[in-house]
Amino acid sequence: MSLLKVAVPAAAAAVAAAVWWRHWRRSGSKLGGDAAVGVIGLGVMGAQLLMNLAEKLETPIAGLDMDDGKAKAAIELAQSEGGLPVCTFTHTAAFVAALRKPRVVLLLVPAGRAVDGACAALSELLERGDLVVDMGNEHFELTEARQAAFHRKGVHFMGCGTSGGEKGARYGPCPPNPHPNPPP
């Protein structure tokens, strides 16, 4: 089986899992904020995924980026696309407070130290039953180590690398045009 046949459906599955988890675990309380899902990393792919989720779910989606320019650009993009319901933050605590409980957080930051930093900040703020999905292309051993660390706190962590680029993030992952007769 080719890598593309696995990677593209896996990216779509990660988003679906996050949305499903949010609805399945929804409690009757109104604790937490209004945003259904949070996206950390508002670069090209993160900002487009933020727009995709806001449009499809028709509910507020929160975004976090330490770069104030990227956070503001995501708000401007949402306004230019018809006023999509997004809110952005540059401080992790405010971002987490904006999420409905149990929280669903999607990481779209570069593999390595950026993921480590995001996980460290989140681990201080998330609670039992929350979910973190690393959508970058991280080495599986690092993902397993992060799973173990979050598991000790009762927080769910999964790795699900994405592909499809900017348009895949915005409109849904779509594979490149495959060869008409792929090898078995």
Salt bridges, closest charged atoms under 4 A:
GLU55 OE1 - LYS56 NZ 2.95
GLU55 OE1 - ARG170 NH1 3.07
ASP68 OD2 - LYS72 NZ 2.95
GLU81 OE1 - ARG170 NH2 2.55
ASP116 OD1 - ARG146 NH2 2.62
GLU127 OE1 - LYS101 NZ 3.33
GLU127 OE1 - ARG103 NH1 3.81
ASP130 OD2 - ARG103 NH1 2.79
GLU138 OE1 - ARG146 NH1 3.14
GLU141 OE1 - HIS139 ND1 3.96
